[in-house]
Amino acid sequence: MAPHVATILVSEALLKGVGRRGRAPVVEHSDRGSPYASLDFRARLDPHGPMSRKGNCCDNAIAESLFVAFKCELIYRNRFETRIQSPMAIFDYIELFFNRRKLHSRQGYHRPWEKVQKAALRRSSLPKLC
């Protein structure tokens, strides 16, 4: 987190996500602001997948669902006294609650990490072709 939105910040976030998952999201949600439209960010994004299309609400629906829940369940209910508190609370909300405990209707009332684990098991059990 930073007090500004610079190209380096969004580029680092993308690379961190790719590093953690081993791949990028299918569609990168963006508000299409200048950091996301920069040549540096686009060059980093291109090998991993497309940016959300302008004016296409379907591309952004999953990300917007997270943002609504995030604001209602964390941001509006808490007051952060320092800049150090908010990143820790955001990490806890996304990684420990949203991805691991909260049931998601979009995923058949499963937790996101359960779907990721099942997909990884399916990939590892596929026969090797070479």
Residue, then its C-alpha position, 0 to 999 in steps of 0.5 A: m500500500a502507498p499513499h499514491v497510485a503509481t505505475i510501479l505500485v500496480s505493476e508490483a501488485l500484478l507480479k506479486g499475484v502472479g508469483r503467489r498463484g503461478r499465473a495471472p488472473v484470467v482478466e485483470h480488473s482495472d479502473r483504466g486509470s493512468p497507472y493501468a494504461s501505462l506502457d510499463f504496466r501493459a507490458r507486464l500484463d500482456p504475457h499473463g492475460p487481457m485487461s478488462r474491456k472498457g465499459n464491460c460490466c461482466d469483466n468487472a463483476i467478480a472484482e466489484s463483488l469483492f470490493v462491495a463486500f470488502k467495503c461493507e464488511l471491513i472498511y465501513r466498520n473500522r477506523f484505522e488509527t495508523r497506516i500500519q493497521s490498514p494493510m494488516a487488516i486488509f490482508d487478514y480480510i482477504e487472505l484469512f476471511f474472504n478466501r478461506r472462510k467466506l462461502h461464495s455463491r458464484q462458486g457453488y457456495h464453496r470457499p475460493w481456496e477449496k476451488v484452487q486446491k481441487a483444480a491443483l489436484r486435478r492438474s497434478s493427477l493428469p497423465k504426463l504426455c512426455 
